[in-house]
Amino acid sequence: MPIFAGFNPEKLVRTAEACGVLLREDDGLERVLDVIAGLPTRLHETAYALAVEVAAVDLHVEQEELRFLAMLRDRLDLDKLAVAAIERSARARYRTI
């Protein structure tokens, strides 16, 4: 994905592990949301779109994933039309015959 073009793939495991450690803390989810919200505003829609992709890829979105997406879109203060477009696009991409 273009957003990761400059990301060093050798850092991927360490970054994922650091995120896991953060999530295990008492306020971990809030801290992860803060990190995501700390991205430049121009990347907020991209961050939400990537989160939707991760949730949709297995063709079944769990309640916990829906709650996280709701928290994320609120924290990122995304436009309702942008959110709807991102979600609709993911549904179209992952729809099966």
Phi, psi and chi 1 to 4 in degrees:
 res  aa     phi    psi   chi1   chi2   chi3   chi4
   1 MET       -  140.3  -61.2 -172.4  115.5      -
   2 PRO   -56.2  -33.6  -24.7   32.2      -      -
   3 ILE   -61.4  -26.0 -169.5   70.1      -      -
   4 PHE   -99.9   12.0  -64.9  110.9      -      -
   5 ALA   -55.6  -38.2      -      -      -      -
   6 GLY   -95.6    4.9      -      -      -      -
   7 PHE   -81.7  131.1 -170.9   79.3      -      -
   8 ASN   -73.9  113.4 -179.4  -11.9      -      -
   9 PRO   -61.1  -22.8    9.3  -13.9      -      -
  10 GLU   -69.4  -18.5  -66.6  177.6   14.0      -
  11 LYS   -89.1   -7.4  -71.8 -176.5  168.4 -177.3
  12 LEU   -58.3  -49.1 -177.7   59.4      -      -
  13 VAL   -63.6  -45.7  172.1      -      -      -
  14 ARG   -62.0  -40.7  -74.3 -167.4  -49.2  -99.2
  15 THR   -65.6  -43.8  -57.8      -      -      -
  16 ALA   -64.1  -41.0      -      -      -      -
  17 GLU   -64.0  -41.6  -72.3  171.8  -12.7      -
  18 ALA   -62.9  -39.0      -      -      -      -
  19 CYS   -64.7  -41.8 -173.8      -      -      -
  20 GLY   -61.9  -42.7      -      -      -      -
  21 VAL   -61.4  -45.3  167.7      -      -      -
  22 LEU   -60.3  -43.6 -167.6   59.5      -      -
  23 LEU   -65.3  -25.9  -79.2  169.9      -      -
  24 ARG   -78.0  -12.7  -75.6 -168.9  -68.8  -85.1
  25 GLU   -73.2  159.9  -65.1  178.4    8.9      -
  26 ASP   -54.2  -43.2  -71.6  -22.1      -      -
  27 ASP  -106.9   26.7   61.3  -15.0      -      -
  28 GLY   -59.0  -44.0      -      -      -      -
  29 LEU   -62.9  -43.1 -178.3   57.7      -      -
  30 GLU   -62.4  -39.3  -71.1  -62.5  -41.2      -
  31 ARG   -67.9  -39.3  -68.7 -177.6   60.0 -163.8
  32 VAL   -63.5  -43.2  166.3      -      -      -
  33 LEU   -61.5  -38.2  -70.8  167.9      -      -
  34 ASP   -63.6  -41.4  -72.9  -18.4      -      -
  35 VAL   -61.9  -46.1  167.9      -      -      -
  36 ILE   -63.4  -44.4  -63.1  168.4      -      -
  37 ALA   -65.6  -19.9      -      -      -      -
  38 GLY   -76.9   -7.3      -      -      -      -
  39 LEU   -63.9  156.3  -69.1  168.5      -      -
  40 PRO   -55.6  142.5  -22.7   31.7      -      -
  41 THR   -52.2  -35.8  -55.9      -      -      -
  42 ARG   -64.1  -15.2   66.3 -176.1  179.0   79.3
  43 LEU  -102.6    1.2  -64.2  177.7      -      -
  44 HIS   -62.9  -44.6  -75.1 -170.6      -      -
  45 GLU   -64.2  -37.4  -71.8  178.1   -1.5      -
  46 THR   -63.8  -43.6  -56.2      -      -      -
  47 ALA   -61.3  -43.6      -      -      -      -
  48 TYR   -65.5  -42.1 -174.1   71.6      -      -
  49 ALA   -60.9  -40.8      -      -      -      -
  50 LEU   -66.2  -39.3  -70.5  171.7      -      -
  51 ALA   -64.0  -40.4      -      -      -      -
  52 VAL   -63.7  -41.6  168.8      -      -      -
  53 GLU   -60.1  -45.4  -71.2  -69.0  -42.1      -
  54 VAL   -61.6  -42.3  169.5      -      -      -
  55 ALA   -66.9  -36.3      -      -      -      -
  56 ALA   -87.4  -17.3      -      -      -      -
  57 VAL   -60.2  -30.1   74.5      -      -      -
  58 ASP   -92.2    9.2   64.9   -1.4      -      -
  59 LEU    66.7   12.4  -55.7  179.2      -      -
  60 HIS  -146.5  118.5  178.8   73.4      -      -
  61 VAL  -101.0  120.0 -179.5      -      -      -
  62 GLU   -76.7  159.4  -61.0  -71.7  -18.8      -
  63 GLN   -56.9  -39.4  -80.6  -56.6  120.1      -
  64 GLU   -62.9  -38.4  -66.5   82.0    5.3      -
  65 GLU   -67.2  -40.3  -67.7  168.8  -48.1      -
  66 LEU   -62.9  -40.6  -68.4  172.5      -      -
  67 ARG   -64.8  -42.2  -78.0 -165.8  -66.4  -86.6
  68 PHE   -62.4  -44.5  175.1   77.1      -      -
  69 LEU   -61.1  -39.1  -70.0  172.3      -      -
  70 ALA   -64.1  -43.7      -      -      -      -
  71 MET   -63.4  -41.6  -66.9  169.8   69.7      -
  72 LEU   -65.6  -46.9 -178.2   58.9      -      -
  73 ARG   -65.5  -33.1   68.7  178.4  166.2 -106.8
  74 ASP   -67.9  -44.7  -71.0  -14.6      -      -
  75 ARG   -64.3  -36.0 -176.2   68.2   60.2   97.4
  76 LEU   -82.6   -7.4  -63.5  175.9      -      -
  77 ASP    52.7   51.2 -165.6   31.6      -      -
  78 LEU   -81.0  147.4  -65.2  175.4      -      -
  79 ASP   -64.1  135.3  174.7   76.4      -      -
  80 LYS   -59.0  -36.6  -69.1 -179.5 -167.6  -68.6
  81 LEU   -68.2  -38.6  -70.5  176.1      -      -
  82 ALA   -64.5  -43.5      -      -      -      -
  83 VAL   -59.6  -47.3  167.5      -      -      -
  84 ALA   -60.9  -41.4      -      -      -      -
  85 ALA   -65.3  -43.4      -      -      -      -
  86 ILE   -62.1  -46.8  -69.4  166.0      -      -
  87 GLU   -66.9  -40.9  -67.9  172.1   -4.3      -
  88 ARG   -64.4  -40.1  177.7   69.0  179.3 -134.5
  89 SER   -61.9  -42.7  176.6      -      -      -
  90 ALA   -65.4  -42.1      -      -      -      -
  91 ARG   -59.8  -41.6  -81.2 -166.2  -62.5  -84.9
  92 ALA   -65.6  -40.9      -      -      -      -
  93 ARG   -68.2  -33.7  -83.8 -167.9  -53.4  -74.0
  94 TYR  -101.5    5.0  -70.2   99.5      -      -
  95 ARG   -67.3  139.9 -171.6  166.9  -72.2  138.8
  96 THR  -110.7  163.0   57.6      -      -      -
  97 ILE   -79.5      -  -65.4  177.6      -      -
